């Protein structure tokens, strides 16, 4: 039985994010590292069950009052509510383009919070999601069924591709600092700080393909996407700081397309039918381009700053874009003259967006502390707000939409949070004697 839909790939380096704010930490006087420090040692042991499982938190413990991240608030000199109040006041969102943000409040949907679409299930500190750490070179695989993890890719040593193709760009790499990743159809694609691309099949040993696409000094691979072309062929797309988007065919890893734009590309994603590309970057406008030719067909205007995230609804009609102006905009590709909805975050830029495979929910992650789960069937006006502490390294729904995973980056409380979709089948929790 293939349990891939209940498993999570986590990268030990998610990419540099210029938040303009210090990483989450409590005051030095509270000395949390002495209270509960499990951050030393390797994050990639062969058997994670041997590594301090008492730091994990399960649903039953959370129902009994334990903090889902295991933070011992009762031993602090301040309450959780007080720290949240202070955090909201002091957090400074990084802005690249100056300008009034007051107009946004008038545009934003009046979202009703307090809903509960996904219940907390498990939190493990055995997975250390990180954002900025220049000595981490690993990807690991976490199984929520077995609650164990295993390293699947280590690029600290030389990486030698296993597939040899005539005319291929593939060549060996050494000590790649991973900046971004994606997983789909048993394929993992990872990008690096120096314009690298690494592709590995989950069910095969070694790395299938790896290359460095540019020699530019500032050519970080900001995003990778794996998608199917209209013909059904699997493609890997990478977006880089050198203002280019490159598309590779997974069959032979030949570079099929190389598109150039006017600004650094922070994110690129393909529509479900593989015909359109959403291109976002160091500009307030977002572009829609033809996937075959790279020709820009539409320009989406409304955001006030640089954009960093995009996600397509499975119906292929709705596109969500996330921006440094703290909003997510919703676009109908049949009428792109203006967005049909604007959703505002609490503190910072919208750095990650994910739709469930059935299209029912949209997850929206800020740089730190908040993940918002939006019900699309309510007109995007009903929301579950997941409130935590720490930089958010990434979010991911399971392919069957039953689980939501949130990676938290923090020196002491870095972890992987798992939430399960609420189905109102309360009898499953019954205990019989």
RODRENDO-294592 format. One line per 5 residues: for each residue x, y negated, z negated of N, C-alpha, C, O. Coordinates in steps of 0.05 Angstrom, whole numbers. Each point is the difference from the previous one (the first is absolute). Layout:
# residues N
X:Y:Z:X:Y:Z:X:Y:Z:X:Y:Z  ...
END
This chain:
# residues 433
17:24:0:-17:-24:0:18:-25:0:19:-2:-15  -26:-16:32:16:-25:2:-11:-21:-19:-23:-9:4  39:2:-23:-9:-20:-20:11:-28:6:2:-17:-18  5:13:43:12:-26:7:-18:-23:-6:10:-22:-6  -37:26:7:-18:-22:-5:-1:-8:-29:-13:-20:-7
25:36:-11:0:-7:-28:28:-7:-10:5:0:-24  13:-5:43:27:-5:-8:9:-28:9:-12:-12:18  33:3:-31:7:-28:3:30:-2:5:16:12:-14  -9:-27:35:29:-5:5:7:-27:-12:-14:-20:4  35:19:-20:8:-24:-13:29:-6:8:17:17:0
-12:-43:7:27:-7:6:12:-13:-24:-13:-15:-15  39:20:12:14:-12:-23:8:-28:6:12:-14:-18  -18:4:41:5:-28:7:-22:-8:19:-1:10:22  -16:-29:-30:-23:-7:16:6:-26:16:-16:-7:18  38:-6:-23:5:-24:17:2:-25:-17:-13:-3:-20
29:-16:30:3:-25:-14:-26:-17:3:-10:-3:22  0:-6:-45:-24:-16:1:6:-26:-15:5:0:-24  -6:-22:38:8:-26:-11:-24:-12:-15:-14:-17:11  10:25:-36:-24:-9:-14:4:-26:-14:-20:-13:-7  44:4:3:4:-24:-15:-7:2:-29:-8:-19:-13
10:44:2:-7:4:-27:18:22:-11:8:18:15  -2:-19:-41:16:20:-12:-14:26:-2:-25:1:-4  39:22:7:-13:26:-4:-12:2:-28:10:-13:-19  -32:28:17:-14:2:-25:18:10:-22:14:20:3  -15:-33:-26:15:10:-23:-12:-14:-25:-9:-23:2
8:38:-24:-8:-12:-24:23:-17:-12:22:2:10  -29:-18:-30:21:-16:-13:22:17:-12:-5:22:-9  29:-33:8:22:16:-10:-4:7:-30:9:20:-9  -23:-38:-5:-4:6:-28:-17:24:-6:1:11:-21  -16:-2:42:-17:24:-4:16:25:4:-8:22:-9
30:-23:23:19:22:3:-14:26:7:3:20:-14  -19:-20:36:-15:24:8:18:23:7:-7:23:-2  31:-30:12:18:22:8:7:18:-23:5:24:4  -5:-34:-28:6:17:-23:-25:15:-9:2:22:-11  -25:-34:16:-25:14:-8:-4:25:18:-7:21:-10
11:-25:36:-6:22:19:16:-4:25:-10:-11:20  34:20:-20:17:-3:24:5:26:13:13:18:-11  -24:-15:35:5:25:15:11:-6:28:-3:15:18  15:-39:-16:8:-9:27:28:9:8:8:-5:22  6:18:-40:27:9:7:-1:26:15:-19:15:-1
41:-10:16:2:26:13:-12:0:28:-11:-20:9  13:44:5:-9:3:27:-31:-1:1:-13:11:-17  3:-23:38:-29:0:5:-8:24:17:-24:3:5  43:13:3:-6:21:19:11:27:-9:14:14:14  -22:-6:-39:8:26:-9:-16:21:15:-22:-6:11
33:31:-9:-14:21:14:-26:8:-13:-20:6:13  19:-7:-40:-24:7:-15:-8:-23:-17:12:-4:-22  -32:-11:30:-8:-24:-14:-14:7:-26:-1:-17:-18  -9:42:15:-15:7:-24:19:1:-25:-10:1:-22  36:0:27:19:2:-22:7:-28:-11:14:-2:-20
-24:-19:33:9:-27:-6:-21:-16:-15:-17:-13:12  17:15:-38:-16:-17:-18:-29:-3:8:-9:-22:6  -7:44:-4:-28:-3:8:-17:-15:-20:-22:-8:7  32:3:-31:-15:-15:-20:-4:-29:8:-16:-14:-12  31:4:32:-4:-27:9:-23:-3:20:-8:-22:6
-3:45:3:-22:0:18:-26:-6:-15:-2:3:-24  -18:-13:39:-27:-5:-12:-21:13:18:0:-4:24  -18:19:-37:-21:13:15:-27:-14:-5:-1:-18:-17  -19:26:31:-27:-13:-2:-11:2:-28:-12:-19:-10  15:43:-2:-11:4:-27:13:-19:-20:-14:-10:-18
40:7:20:14:-19:-18:-9:-28:4:-3:-16:-19  -2:8:44:-9:-27:6:-28:-4:-12:-6:-22:-10  -11:42:12:-26:-3:-12:1:-2:-30:-18:-12:-12  39:23:0:3:-2:-29:14:-26:-8:5:-4:-24  1:-14:43:10:-26:-7:30:-5:7:10:-22:-4
3:43:15:28:-4:7:2:-17:25:-15:3:19  34:-22:-19:5:-17:24:8:18:23:16:19:-3  -27:-24:27:5:18:22:29:0:9:9:19:12  6:-40:-19:28:-1:6:17:9:-23:25:1:2  -38:5:-24:15:9:-24:13:-23:-15:19:5:-16
-27:-29:20:11:-23:-13:-11:-1:-29:-25:-2:-3  42:2:-17:-10:1:-28:-8:-28:-10:15:-12:-16  -38:2:24:-8:-27:-7:-3:-3:-31:4:-22:-10  -12:44:-3:-3:-2:-29:26:-6:-15:-1:-7:-23  23:10:37:26:-5:-13:13:-26:9:22:-6:-6
-38:-9:22:10:-26:10:-8:-23:-19:-17:3:-17  29:-25:22:-7:-24:-15:-21:-16:14:-7:-22:-9  -4:33:31:-22:-13:14:-18:22:11:8:23:3  -33:-31:3:-19:19:11:2:2:30:13:-17:13  -25:37:-2:0:2:29:-15:-24:13:9:-11:20
-31:4:-32:-16:-23:11:17:-26:-1:-2:-16:19  17:12:-40:16:-24:-2:22:0:20:6:-21:12  7:44:-7:21:2:20:-12:-5:28:13:-13:16  -36:24:-11:-13:-4:26:-5:-30:4:5:-10:22  -16:-3:-42:-5:-29:2:25:-15:6:0:-18:17
22:24:-31:25:-14:5:11:6:28:10:-17:13  -12:42:-5:10:9:26:-15:-16:23:13:-9:19  -38:6:-21:-16:-14:20:8:-29:2:0:-12:21  6:0:-44:7:-28:-1:28:-5:11:5:-20:13  14:39:-19:28:-5:6:9:11:27:21:-8:11
-36:27:1:9:12:25:0:-21:22:-20:-15:4  41:14:11:3:-19:22:1:15:26:19:15:5  -38:-20:12:-1:13:26:20:-15:19:0:-24:2  16:40:12:19:-12:19:-15:-10:25:-18:13:10  25:-37:-1:-13:-12:24:22:-8:19:19:-13:-7
-23:21:32:19:-8:21:-8:-25:14:16:-17:8  -43:13:-5:-11:-24:13:-16:-16:-21:-18:11:-13  25:-36:10:-14:-16:-19:-26:-10:12:-3:-3:24  -16:-3:-41:-25:-10:9:-22:5:-21:4:17:-18  -26:-30:21:-22:3:-20:-13:27:3:-6:9:22
1:4:-45:-13:26:0:-29:-3:-9:-15:19:-3  6:-44:-2:-27:-5:-11:-21:10:19:-22:8:-9  27:-11:35:-20:8:20:-7:29:-2:-21:9:8  40:7:-17:-4:29:-1:-23:8:-19:-15:18:7  12:-32:-29:-21:7:-19:-27:-3:13:-18:15:-8
14:-33:26:-26:-4:13:-6:22:20:-23:7:4  44:5:7:-3:20:20:-4:28:-12:-12:18:13  22:-14:-36:2:27:-12:-28:12:-7:-17:-15:-9  15:41:13:-24:14:-8:-3:0:-30:20:1:-14  -44:-2:4:-5:1:-28:-2:30:-8:-21:12:-2
45:-1:-3:2:29:-5:-9:6:-29:9:-13:-19  -26:33:16:-9:9:-26:19:21:-10:2:22:10  12:-28:-32:19:18:-11:-13:18:-22:-24:-4:-6  39:23:-4:-11:17:-21:-10:26:9:-9:16:-16  11:-10:42:-9:26:11:21:21:-7:23:-7:-7
-31:32:9:19:22:-6:-3:22:21:-16:18:-2  31:-21:24:-1:19:22:20:23:-4:-5:23:9  28:-29:-22:20:20:-4:7:1:-30:7:-21:-12  -8:45:0:6:3:-28:29:6:-4:12:15:15  -1:-26:-37:28:7:-7:3:30:-5:-17:12:-14
37:1:26:4:28:-3:27:7:-14:0:17:-18  21:-30:27:26:8:-11:21:-22:6:-2:-14:20  21:12:-39:23:-18:4:25:14:-8:2:12:-21  18:-12:39:25:14:-6:23:-19:4:2:-14:20  16:13:-40:25:-15:3:22:17:12:23:-9:2
-29:33:5:19:17:13:6:-9:28:20:8:12  -39:-24:-1:4:-12:26:7:-29:-5:-16:-15:-12  39:6:21:10:-27:-5:-2:-15:27:20:-1:15  -43:-12:-10:-2:-17:23:16:-25:-5:-2:-12:-21  18:3:41:16:-24:-4:-3:-18:24:-7:8:22
12:-34:-27:-1:-20:21:27:-10:8:8:2:23  7:-12:-42:26:-11:6:21:14:-17:3:-4:-24  12:22:37:21:14:-13:19:10:22:-7:19:15  30:-31:-13:17:6:23:17:25:-2:19:4:15  -25:13:-35:15:25:-3:-19:24:3:9:22:-6
-33:-26:15:-19:21:4:-2:7:30:-5:-18:16  7:43:-10:0:9:28:-17:25:4:7:17:17  -29:-15:-32:-15:26:1:-29:-4:5:-12:-21:-7  0:42:19:-29:3:2:-7:26:-15:15:20:2  -37:-21:-17:-8:25:-13:-29:6:5:-15:-18:8
8:43:-11:-27:9:4:-12:8:-27:11:15:-15  -35:-26:10:-14:6:-25:-26:15:6:-15:-9:17  12:32:-30:-25:15:3:-18:-5:-24:8:6:-23  -31:-18:28:-19:-5:-22:-12:26:-10:-11:0:-22  11:21:37:-10:26:-9:18:13:-20:-8:9:-21
34:-9:29:20:13:-18:12:-19:-20:12:8:-19  -17:-34:24:12:-21:-17:30:3:-2:12:0:-22  0:5:45:29:3:2:9:-15:25:-15:-4:19  40:-5:-20:12:-14:22:25:13:10:14:14:-15  -7:-20:39:25:11:12:10:-19:21:-15:-10:16
41:6:-17:13:-17:20:-2:13:28:6:23:3  -15:-39:16:-2:10:27:19:-13:20:5:10:22  6:-33:-31:19:-14:18:19:-16:-17:-8:-16:-17  34:21:20:21:-15:-13:19:-11:21:14:16:14  -13:-42:-12:17:-12:20:24:-14:-11:12:-18:13
-4:25:-38:24:-11:-11:25:11:14:21:-13:2  -24:38:8:22:13:15:-6:-4:30:-21:-9:8  41:15:9:-5:-2:29:-24:16:9:-4:23:-8  -12:-35:25:-24:13:11:5:7:29:6:-18:16  -8:44:-10:6:9:27:-26:11:12:-12:18:-11
3:-28:34:-25:9:12:3:29:10:21:8:10  -43:7:-12:1:28:8:-9:4:29:8:19:13  -25:-38:-2:-9:2:27:18:-15:19:5:-24:-5  5:37:25:18:-12:19:-15:-3:27:-8:19:12  5:-44:-4:-13:-5:25:18:-17:18:12:-19:-9
-11:26:35:16:-15:19:-11:-29:2:-24:-4:6  41:-15:-9:-8:-28:2:-13:-11:-24:-9:-23:0  7:39:-22:-13:-9:-24:17:-21:-14:25:1:2  -38:-19:-17:14:-20:-16:10:12:-27:13:-14:-15  -19:39:10:6:12:-25:30:2:-5:16:8:17
-8:-16:-42:28:3:-8:1:1:-30:-19:-7:-14  41:16:3:3:4:-29:0:-27:-14:9:-21:11  -18:22:-36:-1:-24:-17:13:7:-26:3:23:-7  4:-44:-8:12:4:-27:-11:-20:-20:-1:-24:6  -6:34:-29:-9:-16:-23:-21:-21:9:5:-24:-2
-28:34:10:-22:-17:8:-15:-10:-24:-8:17:-17  4:-42:15:-17:-11:-22:-28:-2:11:-6:-17:18  -12:33:-28:-27:3:11:-17:-25:-7:0:-8:-23  -13:-3:43:-16:-24:-4:-30:5:3:-16:-15:-11  8:36:25:-28:5:4:-4:29:10:19:13:8
-44:-3:-9:-4:27:8:-30:4:8:-17:-16:-7  12:38:21:-27:9:7:1:30:3:20:12:6  -44:1:-10:-2:29:2:-26:7:14:-21:-11:-7  22:28:27:-24:9:15:6:25:15:21:2:12  -40:17:-12:3:24:17:26:14:-4:14:7:19
-6:-3:-44:25:14:-7:25:-15:9:22:12:2  -24:-38:4:23:-15:8:4:-23:-20:-19:-14:-8  44:10:0:7:-23:-17:17:-19:17:19:9:13  -25:-34:-13:17:-20:13:8:-20:-21:-16:-10:-15  42:4:14:11:-19:-19:17:-21:14:15:7:19
-17:-32:-28:17:-21:11:21:-9:-20:-2:5:-24  23:-19:34:22:-8:-17:6:-30:2:-10:-14:18  27:5:-36:7:-28:-1:16:-10:23:1:-24:5  12:42:9:17:-9:23:-12:8:27:14:5:19  -41:-4:-18:-13:7:25:-1:30:6:-2:7:23
4:9:-43:0:29:4:-28:12:2:-19:-12:-10  16:34:24:-24:16:1:7:29:-4:18:10:14  -31:3:-32:5:29:-6:-26:15:2:-20:-9:-12  19:31:27:-24:16:2:5:29:-8:20:12:9  -36:-2:-27:3:27:-10:-27:15:0:-20:-11:-8
20:35:18:-23:17:-2:0:14:-27:20:12:-8  -43:-13:-5:-2:11:-27:6:30:-1:12:10:-19  -21:4:39:2:29:1:25:10:14:2:24:6  18:-42:-1:25:9:12:23:-11:-16:-2:-22:-11  24:36:10:24:-9:-14:14:-22:15:-2:-2:25
15:-15:-40:16:-21:13:-16:-23:11:-25:-1:-3  39:-19:14:-13:-23:12:-1:4:30:20:6:13  -44:-10:-1:-3:5:28:13:-22:17:14:5:20  -18:-30:-29:10:-23:16:8:-23:-18:-13:-5:-20  35:-8:26:8:-24:-15:16:-18:19:15:9:17
-18:-35:-21:14:-19:17:0:-27:-14:-15:-5:-19  32:-12:28:1:-29:-7:-6:-15:25:16:1:19  -38:-16:-18:-9:-11:25:12:-27:6:-2:-10:23  16:-3:-42:11:-26:5:24:-5:-17:4:13:-21  13:-31:30:24:-7:-16:-3:-27:-13:19:-10:-12
-42:-3:15:-5:-26:-12:4:2:-31:-7:20:-12  17:-41:1:5:0:-29:-25:1:-16:-2:15:-20  -19:-29:28:-25:0:-14:-21:15:16:-18:-13:11  20:39:-10:-17:16:17:-15:21:-16:-5:22:10  -1:-27:-35:-13:20:-17:-25:11:14:-15:-15:13
10:40:-16:-24:13:10:-22:-6:-21:1:12:-22  -20:-29:28:-20:-9:-19:-23:20:-2:-12:2:-22  6:12:43:-23:18:-1:3:21:22:12:-4:21  -23:28:-27:-3:21:20:-28:10:0:-13:0:-21  3:9:44:-26:11:2:1:24:18:15:1:20
-30:20:-27:-2:24:16:-29:2:10:-19:-2:-15  16:5:41:-27:0:12:-1:17:25:21:8:11  -45:-2:-2:-4:15:25:-7:-19:22:-16:-19:-3  29:23:26:-6:-16:24:-27:9:11:-11:20:-8  0:-35:27:-26:8:12:1:28:12:-20:14:2
44:-5:7:3:27:11:3:22:-21:-1:23:6  4:-32:-31:3:20:-22:28:4:-9:5:14:-20  15:-26:34:28:3:-8:5:-15:-25:-10:-22:-5  28:33:-12:7:-13:-25:21:-21:5:20:5:14  -23:-29:-26:18:-22:3:10:-10:-27:-14:3:-20
38:-14:20:11:-14:-24:6:-28:9:14:-5:19  -25:-14:-34:5:-29:6:14:-13:-23:-6:5:-24  26:-21:30:15:-14:-21:0:-31:5:2:-8:23  -6:-7:-44:0:-29:1:24:-11:-15:6:8:-22  9:-26:35:25:-9:-11:2:-30:-2:-15:-15:13
35:6:-29:5:-29:-3:12:-12:24:2:-25:2  7:41:18:12:-12:24:-22:-7:20:6:-4:24  -31:1:-33:-23:-9:16:-9:21:20:-13:-7:20  19:32:-25:-6:20:20:-16:23:-12:2:6:-24  -19:6:41:-15:24:-7:8:22:20:-2:-4:24
10:27:-34:9:22:17:-18:24:-5:-7:6:-22  2:8:44:-18:24:-2:16:24:11:11:-1:22  -12:23:-38:14:24:8:-20:23:4:-20:2:-15  26:15:34:-16:25:4:11:22:-18:24:5:1  -41:7:-17:9:21:-19:9:25:15:15:16:-12
-25:-11:36:7:24:14:30:2:6:12:21:-4  0:-43:13:29:0:7:15:-24:-13:24:-3:4  -39:-13:-19:10:-23:-14:14:-20:19:19:-14:-7  -30:13:31:8:-21:18:-14:-26:-7:-23:0:-9  37:-23:13:-12:-26:-5:-17:-7:24:11:-6:22
-37:5:-26:-19:-5:22:-4:-29:5:-2:-9:23  1:-7:-44:-5:-29:3:17:-16:-20:6:10:-22  0:-34:30:16:-18:-16:-12:-29:4:7:-13:20  -24:5:-38:-14:-26:3:13:-22:-17:8:5:-22  -6:-29:33:13:-22:-14:-21:-22:-5:-17:-6:17
18:-5:-42:-19:-21:-8:16:-25:-9:25:0:0  -40:-21:-8:13:-25:-6:10:-3:-28:13:-19:-8  -20:39:-9:8:-2:-28:5:28:-11:-7:20:12  20:-19:-35:6:26:-13:-26:15:-5:-20:-12:-10  20:37:17:-25:17:-3:1:15:-26:18:16:-5
-37:-23:-12:-1:13:-27:-17:25:0:4:17:-17  -22:-15:36:-18:23:0:-12:4:27:-5:-19:15  2:44:-7:-13:7:25:-15:26:-4:10:19:-11  -35:-19:20:-17:24:-3:-16:5:25:-8:-19:14  3:44:-7:-15:8:24:-29:5:-7:-6:11:-21
-12:-18:39:-28:5:-4:-5:31:1:17:14:11  -39:-5:-22:-5:29:0:1:14:27:8:23:2  -16:-38:20:2:13:26:27:-4:14:4:9:22  14:-23:-36:27:-3:11:2:-20:22:21:-1:13  -41:-15:-8:0:-18:23:10:-28:-8:10:-15:17
-14:7:-42:7:-27:-8:20:0:-23:1:19:-16  15:-40:14:19:-3:-22:-6:-26:-15:-5:-21:13  5:22:-39:-1:-24:-16:28:-8:-7:15:16:-11  -7:-40:17:28:-10:-5:-1:-23:-19:-13:-21:6  26:23:-29:0:-21:-20:29:-6:-9:17:18:1
-12:-43:-9:27:-6:-8:2:-28:-12:-18:-10:-13  41:-2:19:6:-27:-11:-14:-21:16:12:-18:12  -38:19:-14:-18:-19:14:-27:1:-14:-7:20:-11  -8:-42:13:-27:0:-11:-20:14:18:-22:7:-9  30:-2:34:-18:13:18:7:30:2:23:8:-4
-43:8:10:4:29:4:-7:6:29:-18:-13:11  32:32:1:-4:5:28:-12:28:5:5:18:-15  -21:-16:36:-10:25:10:13:4:27:-2:-17:18  16:40:-14:14:5:24:-8:27:12:-8:18:-14  10:-16:40:-5:25:14:23:20:-7:24:-7:3
-31:31:-11:21:19:-9:18:9:22:22:8:-4  -32:-8:29:15:10:22:19:-21:11:23:6:6  -33:-31:-3:16:-21:13:13:-19:-20:19:-13:7  -30:11:-31:9:-19:-20:-11:-28:5:6:-19:-15  -23:16:35:-12:-26:6:-19:-9:-22:-17:16:-8
20:-40:-2:-18:-11:-20:-27:-6:12:-2:-15:19  -19:27:-31:-27:-4:10:-16:-19:-17:-20:-12:9  27:9:-34:-15:-18:-18:19:-10:-22:20:13:-8  -27:-37:-2:15:-11:-23:-21:-5:-22:-20:-14:4  26:24:-27:-18:-2:-23:9:-23:-18:22:0:-10
-39:-21:7:8:-23:-15:-18:-4:-24:-24:4:2  36:-12:-24:-15:-4:-25:17:2:-24:-4:-15:-20  24:32:20:19:2:-22:17:-25:-2:3:-14:20  7:8:-44:15:-25:-4:30:5:-4:15:-19:-2  -7:44:2:29:6:-5:8:25:15:-14:8:18
37:4:-25:10:23:14:-17:25:-8:-10:2:-22  8:17:41:-16:24:-5:19:24:-3:22:1:11  -32:19:-27:17:22:-7:-14:27:2:14:21:-2  -40:-20:6:-14:26:0:-23:0:19:-13:-21:5  7:44:6:-24:3:17:-10:29:-3:15:18:-6
-41:-15:11:-12:27:0:-24:0:18:-16:-19:0  12:40:15:-23:3:18:-21:18:-13:7:21:-10  -32:-30:11:-21:18:-8:-2:23:19:6:-3:24  -12:27:-33:-1:24:18:-19:-4:24:4:13:20  -23:-31:-22:-18:-5:23:14:-15:22:-11:-3:22
34:-8:-27:15:-15:20:-10:-27:6:10:-14:18  -31:5:-32:-12:-26:5:10:-21:-20:4:-23:8  1:31:-33:8:-19:-20:30:2:-6:11:22:-3  2:-45:2:28:-2:-7:3:-18:-25:-12:-21:-2  27:31:-18:6:-16:-24:28:-9:1:18:15:7
-13:-40:-15:27:-11:0:6:-13:-28:-18:-13:-11  42:17:1:7:-10:-26:22:-21:3:19:3:15  -22:-25:-31:17:-23:4:11:-11:-27:-10:6:-21  31:-21:24:12:-13:-23:-17:-22:-12:6:-10:-22  -28:3:36:-18:-20:-11:-19:12:-20:-20:-13:-8
25:37:-1:-15:16:-20:-26:11:10:-17:8:-16  12:-7:43:-25:10:10:4:23:19:21:4:12  -43:11:-10:-3:20:22:-22:-10:18:-22:-7:-10  27:6:35:-21:-8:19:-10:24:16:16:18:7  -42:-18:-1:-12:22:15:-9:-10:27:-13:-21:2
21:36:19:-5:-9:27:-16:22:15:5:24:-3  -24:-33:19:-14:18:19:13:-4:27:-1:-22:12  13:43:-1:15:-3:25:-17:-7:24:10:-7:21  -37:10:-25:-18:-8:22:-5:-30:0:-9:-11:20  17:-2:-41:-3:-30:-2:22:-10:-19:-5:-3:-24
28:-3:35:23:-7:-16:4:-30:-2:22:-9:-7  -42:-7:13:3:-29:-2:3:-9:-29:13:-20:-5  -24:35:-14:4:-5:-28:-5:25:-16:-14:18:9  25:-17:-33:-5:23:-17:-28:0:-11:-12:-22:-4  1:45:-1:-27:2:-10:-1:2:-30:-21:0:-13
44:3:0:1:2:-29:28:-6:-10:20:6:13  -19:-19:-37:26:-6:-13:-2:9:-29:-19:-7:-14  38:24:6:0:10:-28:25:-10:-13:22:3:10  -25:-15:-34:23:-13:-13:10:18:-23:-16:13:-14  42:-12:10:12:14:-22:1:-17:-25:-11:-22:0
23:33:-21:2:-15:-26:24:-17:-3:-1:-22:-10  25:33:19:25:-14:-6:17:-5:25:11:-22:3  -8:41:14:20:-3:21:-8:10:27:-24:5:5  44:-3:13:-5:8:27:-13:27:2:3:16:-18  -17:-11:40:-10:27:5:21:15:15:4:-5:24
9:24:-37:24:13:11:-6:28:12:17:10:15  -40:1:-21:-6:27:10:-30:3:4:-15:-10:-17  7:23:38:-28:5:6:-4:28:10:16:10:16  -37:4:-25:-5:27:9:-31:5:0:-13:-6:-19  3:17:41:-27:9:1:0:30:-6:18:14:7
-40:-4:-19:-4:28:-2:-6:12:27:-9:-15:18  14:41:-14:-4:12:26:-29:0:8:-6:1:24  -13:-3:-43:-28:-1:7:-10:-29:3:-23:-5:6  41:-14:-11:-6:-28:4:-16:-13:-23:-8:-23:2  2:38:-23:-18:-10:-21:14:-21:-17:-13:-19:-9
39:22:4:14:-19:-18:25:-12:13:13:13:17  -7:-37:-26:25:-14:8:15:-6:-26:-11:-12:-18  36:21:17:17:-6:-23:18:-23:7:12:-1:22  -9:-18:-40:15:-25:4:19:-4:-23:-10:-3:-23  36:3:28:19:-2:-22:14:-27:0:9:-10:21
-7:-2:-44:16:-24:-4:29:8:-6:5:24:-4  14:-43:3:27:7:-6:3:13:-27:18:17:-4  -35:-24:-15:2:11:-27:-28:0:-13:-17:-16:6  14:36:-24:-22:1:-19:-28:7:10:-15:12:-16  8:-18:41:-27:5:8:-2:15:26:13:-7:20
-31:27:-20:-9:13:25:-30:-2:0:-14:6:-20  3:-16:43:-29:-3:2:-11:21:20:11:3:22  -31:11:-30:-13:20:17:-27:-12:8:-18:-3:-17  14:-2:42:-24:-14:11:-18:20:13:9:17:16  -35:-19:-22:-20:17:13:-8:-13:26:-13:-21:0
19:34:22:-6:-12:26:-30:0:6:-10:-17:15  -4:36:-26:-29:2:5:-16:-21:-15:-24:-4:6  36:-10:-24:-13:-22:-14:4:-26:14:-6:-22:-11  17:23:35:8:-25:14:26:-11:-12:5:-24:2  11:41:-13:26:-7:-12:-4:-18:-25:17:-17:-6
-40:19:-7:-6:-17:-23:0:14:-27:-4:-13:-20  8:39:20:2:15:-26:28:10:-3:12:11:19  -1:-14:-42:29:5:-4:6:13:-27:-12:-6:-20  30:25:21:13:11:-24:27:-12:-3:16:1:19  -10:-13:-42:26:-13:-4:16:18:-19:-7:4:-23
29:7:34:19:16:-16:21:-19:-12:15:-12:15  -15:10:-41:16:-19:-15:23:15:-14:-5:17:-17  30:-23:25:23:13:-12:22:-21:-3:-5:-24:5  29:32:-14:22:-18:-2:24:11:15:7:24:-3  5:-40:20:24:8:15:-3:-6:29:-22:-3:11
45:0:2:0:-4:29:-12:25:14:6:23:-9  -21:-27:29:-13:22:15:17:8:23:4:-16:19  6:40:-20:19:9:21:-15:11:24:12:1:22  -37:7:-25:-15:10:23:-26:12:-8:-4:7:-24  -15:-4:43:-25:13:-5:-6:19:22:9:-4:23
-24:25:-29:-7:20:21:-24:16:-8:-2:9:-23  -17:-6:42:-22:19:-4:8:27:11:16:2:19  -26:19:-31:4:27:11:-16:1:26:-20:-14:3  28:31:16:-14:1:26:-29:7:-2:-16:-8:18  7:22:-40:-28:6:-3:-15:-22:-16:-24:4:-6
37:-25:-1:-11:-23:-14:-7:6:-29:-11:-17:-14  18:40:4:-8:8:-28:19:-11:-21:-7:-1:-23  31:-8:31:19:-9:-20:13:-26:9:4:-5:24  2:-13:-43:14:-24:5:25:0:-17:-1:5:-24  24:-10:36:26:0:-14:11:-29:0:-1:-14:20
12:6:-43:12:-27:-3:28:4:-12:3:11:-22  17:-21:36:27:1:-10:6:-26:-15:-4:-22:10  14:25:-35:6:-23:-16:30:-1:-5:12:20:-8  1:-43:13:28:-3:-3:6:-16:-26:-8:-24:-1  20:36:-18:8:-13:-25:23:15:-12:1:25:2
17:-39:-15:23:13:-12:-7:22:-19:12:22:0  -32:-26:-17:-8:20:-20:-25:14:8:-2:24:-4  -18:-38:15:-26:11:5:-6:5:29:-23:2:8  44:-1:8:-4:8:28:-12:28:2:8:18:-14  -28:-15:32:-14:25:0:-17:3:25:0:-17:18
-14:40:-16:-20:5:21:-27:4:-13:-3:19:-16  -16:-36:22:-27:2:-11:-18:14:21:1:-6:24  -18:24:-34:-19:14:18:-28:-5:-10:-6:3:-24  -11:-10:43:-29:-4:-5:-16:18:18:7:3:23  -28:9:-34:-17:18:16:-27:-12:6:-12:-13:-18
2:17:41:-25:-11:9:-23:10:-17:-4:24:-5  -12:-43:-5:-23:7:-17:-23:11:18:-8:-12:19  -1:36:-26:-21:13:16:-25:5:-16:-20:10:10  19:-19:-36:-23:3:-17:-8:29:-5:-24:5:-5  43:13:7:-5:28:-7:9:5:-28:20:14:-5
-34:-26:-14:8:1:-28:0:28:-11:14:6:-20  -30:12:32:-1:27:-11:27:15:3:5:20:-13  12:-30:30:26:12:4:18:-3:-25:19:14:-4  -26:-34:-13:15:-5:-24:-11:16:-24:11:-3:-22  -32:18:27:-12:15:-23:18:22:-10:16:12:15
-18:-8:-41:16:21:-13:-20:21:-11:-18:-7:-15  22:32:22:-18:21:-9:13:17:-20:24:6:2  -39:2:-23:10:17:-21:-13:28:2:6:17:-16
END
